[in-house]
Amino acid sequence: MKDYLPLIQTILWITLILLGVLMFRKPLRERIERGASVKVGPVEIGALEEKVKDVQKEVSDLSEKVAKVFLFAMPDTMYRNLKKLSTGKFGDFEMSLGLERELYHMRDMGYIQVESIQGVPSQGSNLSDHVKITETGQRFVEIRDSLMSS
């Protein structure tokens, strides 16, 4: 009998643990589903919902900052020209080196559509006759305007 005592103790402990799990299974599951934390020794189960919300907020804040950096990376003079092109009535223009460089940049970014920048006259009454804003360019203007107003 003395030799069986450790075996009997082990069986009793296993039985007690199984009974505890069976008795508290439903309340534990409900608590975890509600998002409450359950700590068993060094392991903590639950409370993930709050951590996920914190991470989502941090990602959202970071995305907003990145968007602002991207939107305001375009110089104001170039943005004003893109905005004038978005109206379809740019007005009088003279093709300076600065304007030419801006047009190349806006074209490369996909904001404008132009058959040939070299084919645009050196001056004229409406640059919008030669250069059209793309949907991407239009969205850029709309988003930057909404950020500037808020």
Chimera marker file (.cmm) of the C-alpha trace (Angstrom):
<marker_set name="trace">
<marker id="1" x="0.000" y="0.000" z="0.000" r="1" g="1" b="0" radius="0.5"/>
<marker id="2" x="2.876" y="2.338" z="0.794" r="1" g="1" b="0" radius="0.5"/>
<marker id="3" x="4.117" y="1.936" z="-2.792" r="1" g="1" b="0" radius="0.5"/>
<marker id="4" x="0.715" y="2.950" z="-4.217" r="1" g="1" b="0" radius="0.5"/>
<marker id="5" x="0.380" y="6.148" z="-2.140" r="1" g="1" b="0" radius="0.5"/>
<marker id="6" x="2.096" y="8.456" z="-4.750" r="1" g="1" b="0" radius="0.5"/>
<marker id="7" x="-0.050" y="6.951" z="-7.513" r="1" g="1" b="0" radius="0.5"/>
<marker id="8" x="-3.247" y="7.502" z="-5.484" r="1" g="1" b="0" radius="0.5"/>
<marker id="9" x="-2.224" y="11.100" z="-4.719" r="1" g="1" b="0" radius="0.5"/>
<marker id="10" x="-1.540" y="11.761" z="-8.402" r="1" g="1" b="0" radius="0.5"/>
<marker id="11" x="-4.913" y="10.321" z="-9.409" r="1" g="1" b="0" radius="0.5"/>
<marker id="12" x="-6.637" y="12.464" z="-6.755" r="1" g="1" b="0" radius="0.5"/>
<marker id="13" x="-4.915" y="15.626" z="-8.013" r="1" g="1" b="0" radius="0.5"/>
<marker id="14" x="-5.806" y="14.849" z="-11.610" r="1" g="1" b="0" radius="0.5"/>
<marker id="15" x="-9.406" y="14.172" z="-10.583" r="1" g="1" b="0" radius="0.5"/>
<marker id="16" x="-9.617" y="17.450" z="-8.620" r="1" g="1" b="0" radius="0.5"/>
<marker id="17" x="-8.187" y="19.418" z="-11.550" r="1" g="1" b="0" radius="0.5"/>
<marker id="18" x="-10.597" y="17.808" z="-14.015" r="1" g="1" b="0" radius="0.5"/>
<marker id="19" x="-13.553" y="18.497" z="-11.681" r="1" g="1" b="0" radius="0.5"/>
<marker id="20" x="-12.431" y="22.117" z="-11.326" r="1" g="1" b="0" radius="0.5"/>
<marker id="21" x="-12.149" y="22.531" z="-15.078" r="1" g="1" b="0" radius="0.5"/>
<marker id="22" x="-15.562" y="20.940" z="-15.624" r="1" g="1" b="0" radius="0.5"/>
<marker id="23" x="-17.209" y="23.073" z="-12.932" r="1" g="1" b="0" radius="0.5"/>
<marker id="24" x="-15.689" y="26.372" z="-14.001" r="1" g="1" b="0" radius="0.5"/>
<marker id="25" x="-15.537" y="25.769" z="-17.762" r="1" g="1" b="0" radius="0.5"/>
<marker id="26" x="-18.705" y="27.710" z="-18.627" r="1" g="1" b="0" radius="0.5"/>
<marker id="27" x="-17.990" y="30.755" z="-16.387" r="1" g="1" b="0" radius="0.5"/>
<marker id="28" x="-14.390" y="30.887" z="-17.639" r="1" g="1" b="0" radius="0.5"/>
<marker id="29" x="-15.459" y="30.743" z="-21.272" r="1" g="1" b="0" radius="0.5"/>
<marker id="30" x="-18.097" y="33.453" z="-20.721" r="1" g="1" b="0" radius="0.5"/>
<marker id="31" x="-15.547" y="35.676" z="-19.013" r="1" g="1" b="0" radius="0.5"/>
<marker id="32" x="-13.032" y="35.226" z="-21.824" r="1" g="1" b="0" radius="0.5"/>
<marker id="33" x="-15.709" y="35.903" z="-24.464" r="1" g="1" b="0" radius="0.5"/>
<marker id="34" x="-16.627" y="39.153" z="-22.689" r="1" g="1" b="0" radius="0.5"/>
<marker id="35" x="-12.993" y="40.177" z="-22.950" r="1" g="1" b="0" radius="0.5"/>
<marker id="36" x="-12.219" y="39.947" z="-19.252" r="1" g="1" b="0" radius="0.5"/>
<marker id="37" x="-8.836" y="38.557" z="-18.370" r="1" g="1" b="0" radius="0.5"/>
<marker id="38" x="-8.304" y="35.235" z="-16.653" r="1" g="1" b="0" radius="0.5"/>
<marker id="39" x="-4.950" y="34.691" z="-15.002" r="1" g="1" b="0" radius="0.5"/>
<marker id="40" x="-3.784" y="31.159" z="-14.358" r="1" g="1" b="0" radius="0.5"/>
<marker id="41" x="-0.327" y="31.212" z="-12.888" r="1" g="1" b="0" radius="0.5"/>
<marker id="42" x="2.007" y="33.171" z="-15.163" r="1" g="1" b="0" radius="0.5"/>
<marker id="43" x="-0.404" y="32.951" z="-18.126" r="1" g="1" b="0" radius="0.5"/>
<marker id="44" x="-3.050" y="35.640" z="-18.656" r="1" g="1" b="0" radius="0.5"/>
<marker id="45" x="-5.888" y="34.826" z="-21.029" r="1" g="1" b="0" radius="0.5"/>
<marker id="46" x="-8.252" y="37.481" z="-22.302" r="1" g="1" b="0" radius="0.5"/>
<marker id="47" x="-8.006" y="41.276" z="-22.123" r="1" g="1" b="0" radius="0.5"/>
<marker id="48" x="-6.937" y="41.089" z="-25.754" r="1" g="1" b="0" radius="0.5"/>
<marker id="49" x="-9.789" y="43.224" z="-26.999" r="1" g="1" b="0" radius="0.5"/>
<marker id="50" x="-8.436" y="46.282" z="-25.216" r="1" g="1" b="0" radius="0.5"/>
<marker id="51" x="-4.909" y="45.611" z="-26.443" r="1" g="1" b="0" radius="0.5"/>
<marker id="52" x="-6.180" y="45.218" z="-30.012" r="1" g="1" b="0" radius="0.5"/>
<marker id="53" x="-8.062" y="48.530" z="-29.746" r="1" g="1" b="0" radius="0.5"/>
<marker id="54" x="-4.889" y="50.239" z="-28.510" r="1" g="1" b="0" radius="0.5"/>
<marker id="55" x="-2.874" y="48.835" z="-31.414" r="1" g="1" b="0" radius="0.5"/>
<marker id="56" x="-5.604" y="49.831" z="-33.896" r="1" g="1" b="0" radius="0.5"/>
<marker id="57" x="-5.575" y="53.390" z="-32.542" r="1" g="1" b="0" radius="0.5"/>
<marker id="58" x="-1.784" y="53.573" z="-32.827" r="1" g="1" b="0" radius="0.5"/>
<marker id="59" x="-1.920" y="52.288" z="-36.420" r="1" g="1" b="0" radius="0.5"/>
<marker id="60" x="-4.669" y="54.775" z="-37.248" r="1" g="1" b="0" radius="0.5"/>
<marker id="61" x="-2.673" y="57.664" z="-35.759" r="1" g="1" b="0" radius="0.5"/>
<marker id="62" x="0.427" y="56.593" z="-37.657" r="1" g="1" b="0" radius="0.5"/>
<marker id="63" x="-1.525" y="56.274" z="-40.914" r="1" g="1" b="0" radius="0.5"/>
<marker id="64" x="-2.888" y="59.781" z="-40.454" r="1" g="1" b="0" radius="0.5"/>
<marker id="65" x="0.600" y="61.176" z="-39.849" r="1" g="1" b="0" radius="0.5"/>
<marker id="66" x="1.991" y="59.396" z="-42.914" r="1" g="1" b="0" radius="0.5"/>
<marker id="67" x="-0.893" y="60.707" z="-45.015" r="1" g="1" b="0" radius="0.5"/>
<marker id="68" x="-0.232" y="64.267" z="-43.857" r="1" g="1" b="0" radius="0.5"/>
<marker id="69" x="3.479" y="63.983" z="-44.583" r="1" g="1" b="0" radius="0.5"/>
<marker id="70" x="2.711" y="62.639" z="-48.053" r="1" g="1" b="0" radius="0.5"/>
<marker id="71" x="0.076" y="65.266" z="-48.820" r="1" g="1" b="0" radius="0.5"/>
<marker id="72" x="2.165" y="68.187" z="-47.614" r="1" g="1" b="0" radius="0.5"/>
<marker id="73" x="5.392" y="66.999" z="-49.261" r="1" g="1" b="0" radius="0.5"/>
<marker id="74" x="4.281" y="68.738" z="-52.457" r="1" g="1" b="0" radius="0.5"/>
<marker id="75" x="5.447" y="72.374" z="-52.478" r="1" g="1" b="0" radius="0.5"/>
<marker id="76" x="2.694" y="74.998" z="-52.241" r="1" g="1" b="0" radius="0.5"/>
<marker id="77" x="3.447" y="76.483" z="-55.660" r="1" g="1" b="0" radius="0.5"/>
<marker id="78" x="3.101" y="73.090" z="-57.336" r="1" g="1" b="0" radius="0.5"/>
<marker id="79" x="-0.063" y="72.363" z="-55.366" r="1" g="1" b="0" radius="0.5"/>
<marker id="80" x="-1.608" y="75.680" z="-56.408" r="1" g="1" b="0" radius="0.5"/>
<marker id="81" x="-0.894" y="74.851" z="-60.051" r="1" g="1" b="0" radius="0.5"/>
<marker id="82" x="-2.416" y="71.375" z="-59.652" r="1" g="1" b="0" radius="0.5"/>
<marker id="83" x="-5.446" y="72.914" z="-57.987" r="1" g="1" b="0" radius="0.5"/>
<marker id="84" x="-5.853" y="75.425" z="-60.839" r="1" g="1" b="0" radius="0.5"/>
<marker id="85" x="-5.624" y="72.544" z="-63.320" r="1" g="1" b="0" radius="0.5"/>
<marker id="86" x="-8.359" y="70.738" z="-61.374" r="1" g="1" b="0" radius="0.5"/>
<marker id="87" x="-10.777" y="73.568" z="-62.168" r="1" g="1" b="0" radius="0.5"/>
<marker id="88" x="-10.265" y="73.118" z="-65.909" r="1" g="1" b="0" radius="0.5"/>
<marker id="89" x="-9.525" y="76.853" z="-66.199" r="1" g="1" b="0" radius="0.5"/>
<marker id="90" x="-5.852" y="77.290" z="-65.327" r="1" g="1" b="0" radius="0.5"/>
<marker id="91" x="-5.667" y="80.627" z="-67.060" r="1" g="1" b="0" radius="0.5"/>
<marker id="92" x="-2.753" y="82.474" z="-68.634" r="1" g="1" b="0" radius="0.5"/>
<marker id="93" x="0.607" y="80.768" z="-68.422" r="1" g="1" b="0" radius="0.5"/>
<marker id="94" x="4.204" y="81.127" z="-69.472" r="1" g="1" b="0" radius="0.5"/>
<marker id="95" x="6.220" y="77.914" z="-69.701" r="1" g="1" b="0" radius="0.5"/>
<marker id="96" x="9.129" y="78.666" z="-67.374" r="1" g="1" b="0" radius="0.5"/>
<marker id="97" x="11.678" y="76.076" z="-66.309" r="1" g="1" b="0" radius="0.5"/>
<marker id="98" x="9.926" y="75.875" z="-62.925" r="1" g="1" b="0" radius="0.5"/>
<marker id="99" x="6.507" y="75.199" z="-64.457" r="1" g="1" b="0" radius="0.5"/>
<marker id="100" x="8.002" y="72.665" z="-66.852" r="1" g="1" b="0" radius="0.5"/>
<marker id="101" x="9.709" y="70.844" z="-63.947" r="1" g="1" b="0" radius="0.5"/>
<marker id="102" x="6.435" y="70.846" z="-61.975" r="1" g="1" b="0" radius="0.5"/>
<marker id="103" x="4.531" y="69.422" z="-64.942" r="1" g="1" b="0" radius="0.5"/>
<marker id="104" x="7.065" y="66.618" z="-65.344" r="1" g="1" b="0" radius="0.5"/>
<marker id="105" x="6.814" y="65.835" z="-61.636" r="1" g="1" b="0" radius="0.5"/>
<marker id="106" x="2.995" y="65.893" z="-61.597" r="1" g="1" b="0" radius="0.5"/>
<marker id="107" x="2.898" y="63.728" z="-64.720" r="1" g="1" b="0" radius="0.5"/>
<marker id="108" x="5.347" y="61.216" z="-63.212" r="1" g="1" b="0" radius="0.5"/>
<marker id="109" x="3.240" y="61.062" z="-60.040" r="1" g="1" b="0" radius="0.5"/>
<marker id="110" x="0.144" y="60.344" z="-62.138" r="1" g="1" b="0" radius="0.5"/>
<marker id="111" x="-1.639" y="63.585" z="-61.232" r="1" g="1" b="0" radius="0.5"/>
<marker id="112" x="-1.854" y="65.014" z="-64.748" r="1" g="1" b="0" radius="0.5"/>
<marker id="113" x="-2.165" y="63.754" z="-68.280" r="1" g="1" b="0" radius="0.5"/>
<marker id="114" x="-0.393" y="65.543" z="-71.096" r="1" g="1" b="0" radius="0.5"/>
<marker id="115" x="0.435" y="64.315" z="-74.572" r="1" g="1" b="0" radius="0.5"/>
<marker id="116" x="3.845" y="66.006" z="-74.563" r="1" g="1" b="0" radius="0.5"/>
<marker id="117" x="5.174" y="68.581" z="-72.139" r="1" g="1" b="0" radius="0.5"/>
<marker id="118" x="7.597" y="69.716" z="-74.837" r="1" g="1" b="0" radius="0.5"/>
<marker id="119" x="4.569" y="70.157" z="-77.112" r="1" g="1" b="0" radius="0.5"/>
<marker id="120" x="2.903" y="72.669" z="-74.758" r="1" g="1" b="0" radius="0.5"/>
<marker id="121" x="3.298" y="76.210" z="-76.183" r="1" g="1" b="0" radius="0.5"/>
<marker id="122" x="5.730" y="78.523" z="-74.405" r="1" g="1" b="0" radius="0.5"/>
<marker id="123" x="2.783" y="80.723" z="-73.411" r="1" g="1" b="0" radius="0.5"/>
<marker id="124" x="-0.947" y="80.768" z="-73.766" r="1" g="1" b="0" radius="0.5"/>
<marker id="125" x="-4.325" y="81.745" z="-72.378" r="1" g="1" b="0" radius="0.5"/>
<marker id="126" x="-5.245" y="78.454" z="-70.682" r="1" g="1" b="0" radius="0.5"/>
<marker id="127" x="-2.838" y="75.670" z="-69.689" r="1" g="1" b="0" radius="0.5"/>
<marker id="128" x="-5.871" y="73.426" z="-69.111" r="1" g="1" b="0" radius="0.5"/>
<marker id="129" x="-6.284" y="73.227" z="-72.903" r="1" g="1" b="0" radius="0.5"/>
<marker id="130" x="-3.048" y="71.206" z="-73.013" r="1" g="1" b="0" radius="0.5"/>
<marker id="131" x="-2.878" y="69.524" z="-69.603" r="1" g="1" b="0" radius="0.5"/>
<marker id="132" x="-5.666" y="67.528" z="-67.925" r="1" g="1" b="0" radius="0.5"/>
<marker id="133" x="-5.829" y="66.436" z="-64.313" r="1" g="1" b="0" radius="0.5"/>
<marker id="134" x="-6.259" y="62.700" z="-63.677" r="1" g="1" b="0" radius="0.5"/>
<marker id="135" x="-8.644" y="61.102" z="-61.195" r="1" g="1" b="0" radius="0.5"/>
<marker id="136" x="-5.650" y="60.518" z="-58.904" r="1" g="1" b="0" radius="0.5"/>
<marker id="137" x="-4.723" y="64.190" z="-59.115" r="1" g="1" b="0" radius="0.5"/>
<marker id="138" x="-8.300" y="65.225" z="-58.418" r="1" g="1" b="0" radius="0.5"/>
<marker id="139" x="-8.409" y="62.973" z="-55.328" r="1" g="1" b="0" radius="0.5"/>
<marker id="140" x="-5.083" y="64.409" z="-54.153" r="1" g="1" b="0" radius="0.5"/>
<marker id="141" x="-6.488" y="67.941" z="-54.346" r="1" g="1" b="0" radius="0.5"/>
<marker id="142" x="-9.708" y="66.942" z="-52.557" r="1" g="1" b="0" radius="0.5"/>
<marker id="143" x="-7.904" y="65.166" z="-49.723" r="1" g="1" b="0" radius="0.5"/>
<marker id="144" x="-5.338" y="67.934" z="-49.239" r="1" g="1" b="0" radius="0.5"/>
<marker id="145" x="-8.104" y="70.572" z="-49.250" r="1" g="1" b="0" radius="0.5"/>
<marker id="146" x="-10.078" y="68.643" z="-46.640" r="1" g="1" b="0" radius="0.5"/>
<marker id="147" x="-6.985" y="68.306" z="-44.429" r="1" g="1" b="0" radius="0.5"/>
<marker id="148" x="-6.172" y="71.990" z="-44.780" r="1" g="1" b="0" radius="0.5"/>
<marker id="149" x="-9.691" y="72.982" z="-43.770" r="1" g="1" b="0" radius="0.5"/>
<marker id="150" x="-9.729" y="70.739" z="-40.687" r="1" g="1" b="0" radius="0.5"/>
<link id1="1" id2="2" r="1" g="1" b="0" radius="0.2"/>
<link id1="2" id2="3" r="1" g="1" b="0" radius="0.2"/>
<link id1="3" id2="4" r="1" g="1" b="0" radius="0.2"/>
<link id1="4" id2="5" r="1" g="1" b="0" radius="0.2"/>
<link id1="5" id2="6" r="1" g="1" b="0" radius="0.2"/>
<link id1="6" id2="7" r="1" g="1" b="0" radius="0.2"/>
<link id1="7" id2="8" r="1" g="1" b="0" radius="0.2"/>
<link id1="8" id2="9" r="1" g="1" b="0" radius="0.2"/>
<link id1="9" id2="10" r="1" g="1" b="0" radius="0.2"/>
<link id1="10" id2="11" r="1" g="1" b="0" radius="0.2"/>
<link id1="11" id2="12" r="1" g="1" b="0" radius="0.2"/>
<link id1="12" id2="13" r="1" g="1" b="0" radius="0.2"/>
<link id1="13" id2="14" r="1" g="1" b="0" radius="0.2"/>
<link id1="14" id2="15" r="1" g="1" b="0" radius="0.2"/>
<link id1="15" id2="16" r="1" g="1" b="0" radius="0.2"/>
<link id1="16" id2="17" r="1" g="1" b="0" radius="0.2"/>
<link id1="17" id2="18" r="1" g="1" b="0" radius="0.2"/>
<link id1="18" id2="19" r="1" g="1" b="0" radius="0.2"/>
<link id1="19" id2="20" r="1" g="1" b="0" radius="0.2"/>
<link id1="20" id2="21" r="1" g="1" b="0" radius="0.2"/>
<link id1="21" id2="22" r="1" g="1" b="0" radius="0.2"/>
<link id1="22" id2="23" r="1" g="1" b="0" radius="0.2"/>
<link id1="23" id2="24" r="1" g="1" b="0" radius="0.2"/>
<link id1="24" id2="25" r="1" g="1" b="0" radius="0.2"/>
<link id1="25" id2="26" r="1" g="1" b="0" radius="0.2"/>
<link id1="26" id2="27" r="1" g="1" b="0" radius="0.2"/>
<link id1="27" id2="28" r="1" g="1" b="0" radius="0.2"/>
<link id1="28" id2="29" r="1" g="1" b="0" radius="0.2"/>
<link id1="29" id2="30" r="1" g="1" b="0" radius="0.2"/>
<link id1="30" id2="31" r="1" g="1" b="0" radius="0.2"/>
<link id1="31" id2="32" r="1" g="1" b="0" radius="0.2"/>
<link id1="32" id2="33" r="1" g="1" b="0" radius="0.2"/>
<link id1="33" id2="34" r="1" g="1" b="0" radius="0.2"/>
<link id1="34" id2="35" r="1" g="1" b="0" radius="0.2"/>
<link id1="35" id2="36" r="1" g="1" b="0" radius="0.2"/>
<link id1="36" id2="37" r="1" g="1" b="0" radius="0.2"/>
<link id1="37" id2="38" r="1" g="1" b="0" radius="0.2"/>
<link id1="38" id2="39" r="1" g="1" b="0" radius="0.2"/>
<link id1="39" id2="40" r="1" g="1" b="0" radius="0.2"/>
<link id1="40" id2="41" r="1" g="1" b="0" radius="0.2"/>
<link id1="41" id2="42" r="1" g="1" b="0" radius="0.2"/>
<link id1="42" id2="43" r="1" g="1" b="0" radius="0.2"/>
<link id1="43" id2="44" r="1" g="1" b="0" radius="0.2"/>
<link id1="44" id2="45" r="1" g="1" b="0" radius="0.2"/>
<link id1="45" id2="46" r="1" g="1" b="0" radius="0.2"/>
<link id1="46" id2="47" r="1" g="1" b="0" radius="0.2"/>
<link id1="47" id2="48" r="1" g="1" b="0" radius="0.2"/>
<link id1="48" id2="49" r="1" g="1" b="0" radius="0.2"/>
<link id1="49" id2="50" r="1" g="1" b="0" radius="0.2"/>
<link id1="50" id2="51" r="1" g="1" b="0" radius="0.2"/>
<link id1="51" id2="52" r="1" g="1" b="0" radius="0.2"/>
<link id1="52" id2="53" r="1" g="1" b="0" radius="0.2"/>
<link id1="53" id2="54" r="1" g="1" b="0" radius="0.2"/>
<link id1="54" id2="55" r="1" g="1" b="0" radius="0.2"/>
<link id1="55" id2="56" r="1" g="1" b="0" radius="0.2"/>
<link id1="56" id2="57" r="1" g="1" b="0" radius="0.2"/>
<link id1="57" id2="58" r="1" g="1" b="0" radius="0.2"/>
<link id1="58" id2="59" r="1" g="1" b="0" radius="0.2"/>
<link id1="59" id2="60" r="1" g="1" b="0" radius="0.2"/>
<link id1="60" id2="61" r="1" g="1" b="0" radius="0.2"/>
<link id1="61" id2="62" r="1" g="1" b="0" radius="0.2"/>
<link id1="62" id2="63" r="1" g="1" b="0" radius="0.2"/>
<link id1="63" id2="64" r="1" g="1" b="0" radius="0.2"/>
<link id1="64" id2="65" r="1" g="1" b="0" radius="0.2"/>
<link id1="65" id2="66" r="1" g="1" b="0" radius="0.2"/>
<link id1="66" id2="67" r="1" g="1" b="0" radius="0.2"/>
<link id1="67" id2="68" r="1" g="1" b="0" radius="0.2"/>
<link id1="68" id2="69" r="1" g="1" b="0" radius="0.2"/>
<link id1="69" id2="70" r="1" g="1" b="0" radius="0.2"/>
<link id1="70" id2="71" r="1" g="1" b="0" radius="0.2"/>
<link id1="71" id2="72" r="1" g="1" b="0" radius="0.2"/>
<link id1="72" id2="73" r="1" g="1" b="0" radius="0.2"/>
<link id1="73" id2="74" r="1" g="1" b="0" radius="0.2"/>
<link id1="74" id2="75" r="1" g="1" b="0" radius="0.2"/>
<link id1="75" id2="76" r="1" g="1" b="0" radius="0.2"/>
<link id1="76" id2="77" r="1" g="1" b="0" radius="0.2"/>
<link id1="77" id2="78" r="1" g="1" b="0" radius="0.2"/>
<link id1="78" id2="79" r="1" g="1" b="0" radius="0.2"/>
<link id1="79" id2="80" r="1" g="1" b="0" radius="0.2"/>
<link id1="80" id2="81" r="1" g="1" b="0" radius="0.2"/>
<link id1="81" id2="82" r="1" g="1" b="0" radius="0.2"/>
<link id1="82" id2="83" r="1" g="1" b="0" radius="0.2"/>
<link id1="83" id2="84" r="1" g="1" b="0" radius="0.2"/>
<link id1="84" id2="85" r="1" g="1" b="0" radius="0.2"/>
<link id1="85" id2="86" r="1" g="1" b="0" radius="0.2"/>
<link id1="86" id2="87" r="1" g="1" b="0" radius="0.2"/>
<link id1="87" id2="88" r="1" g="1" b="0" radius="0.2"/>
<link id1="88" id2="89" r="1" g="1" b="0" radius="0.2"/>
<link id1="89" id2="90" r="1" g="1" b="0" radius="0.2"/>
<link id1="90" id2="91" r="1" g="1" b="0" radius="0.2"/>
<link id1="91" id2="92" r="1" g="1" b="0" radius="0.2"/>
<link id1="92" id2="93" r="1" g="1" b="0" radius="0.2"/>
<link id1="93" id2="94" r="1" g="1" b="0" radius="0.2"/>
<link id1="94" id2="95" r="1" g="1" b="0" radius="0.2"/>
<link id1="95" id2="96" r="1" g="1" b="0" radius="0.2"/>
<link id1="96" id2="97" r="1" g="1" b="0" radius="0.2"/>
<link id1="97" id2="98" r="1" g="1" b="0" radius="0.2"/>
<link id1="98" id2="99" r="1" g="1" b="0" radius="0.2"/>
<link id1="99" id2="100" r="1" g="1" b="0" radius="0.2"/>
<link id1="100" id2="101" r="1" g="1" b="0" radius="0.2"/>
<link id1="101" id2="102" r="1" g="1" b="0" radius="0.2"/>
<link id1="102" id2="103" r="1" g="1" b="0" radius="0.2"/>
<link id1="103" id2="104" r="1" g="1" b="0" radius="0.2"/>
<link id1="104" id2="105" r="1" g="1" b="0" radius="0.2"/>
<link id1="105" id2="106" r="1" g="1" b="0" radius="0.2"/>
<link id1="106" id2="107" r="1" g="1" b="0" radius="0.2"/>
<link id1="107" id2="108" r="1" g="1" b="0" radius="0.2"/>
<link id1="108" id2="109" r="1" g="1" b="0" radius="0.2"/>
<link id1="109" id2="110" r="1" g="1" b="0" radius="0.2"/>
<link id1="110" id2="111" r="1" g="1" b="0" radius="0.2"/>
<link id1="111" id2="112" r="1" g="1" b="0" radius="0.2"/>
<link id1="112" id2="113" r="1" g="1" b="0" radius="0.2"/>
<link id1="113" id2="114" r="1" g="1" b="0" radius="0.2"/>
<link id1="114" id2="115" r="1" g="1" b="0" radius="0.2"/>
<link id1="115" id2="116" r="1" g="1" b="0" radius="0.2"/>
<link id1="116" id2="117" r="1" g="1" b="0" radius="0.2"/>
<link id1="117" id2="118" r="1" g="1" b="0" radius="0.2"/>
<link id1="118" id2="119" r="1" g="1" b="0" radius="0.2"/>
<link id1="119" id2="120" r="1" g="1" b="0" radius="0.2"/>
<link id1="120" id2="121" r="1" g="1" b="0" radius="0.2"/>
<link id1="121" id2="122" r="1" g="1" b="0" radius="0.2"/>
<link id1="122" id2="123" r="1" g="1" b="0" radius="0.2"/>
<link id1="123" id2="124" r="1" g="1" b="0" radius="0.2"/>
<link id1="124" id2="125" r="1" g="1" b="0" radius="0.2"/>
<link id1="125" id2="126" r="1" g="1" b="0" radius="0.2"/>
<link id1="126" id2="127" r="1" g="1" b="0" radius="0.2"/>
<link id1="127" id2="128" r="1" g="1" b="0" radius="0.2"/>
<link id1="128" id2="129" r="1" g="1" b="0" radius="0.2"/>
<link id1="129" id2="130" r="1" g="1" b="0" radius="0.2"/>
<link id1="130" id2="131" r="1" g="1" b="0" radius="0.2"/>
<link id1="131" id2="132" r="1" g="1" b="0" radius="0.2"/>
<link id1="132" id2="133" r="1" g="1" b="0" radius="0.2"/>
<link id1="133" id2="134" r="1" g="1" b="0" radius="0.2"/>
<link id1="134" id2="135" r="1" g="1" b="0" radius="0.2"/>
<link id1="135" id2="136" r="1" g="1" b="0" radius="0.2"/>
<link id1="136" id2="137" r="1" g="1" b="0" radius="0.2"/>
<link id1="137" id2="138" r="1" g="1" b="0" radius="0.2"/>
<link id1="138" id2="139" r="1" g="1" b="0" radius="0.2"/>
<link id1="139" id2="140" r="1" g="1" b="0" radius="0.2"/>
<link id1="140" id2="141" r="1" g="1" b="0" radius="0.2"/>
<link id1="141" id2="142" r="1" g="1" b="0" radius="0.2"/>
<link id1="142" id2="143" r="1" g="1" b="0" radius="0.2"/>
<link id1="143" id2="144" r="1" g="1" b="0" radius="0.2"/>
<link id1="144" id2="145" r="1" g="1" b="0" radius="0.2"/>
<link id1="145" id2="146" r="1" g="1" b="0" radius="0.2"/>
<link id1="146" id2="147" r="1" g="1" b="0" radius="0.2"/>
<link id1="147" id2="148" r="1" g="1" b="0" radius="0.2"/>
<link id1="148" id2="149" r="1" g="1" b="0" radius="0.2"/>
<link id1="149" id2="150" r="1" g="1" b="0" radius="0.2"/>
</marker_set>
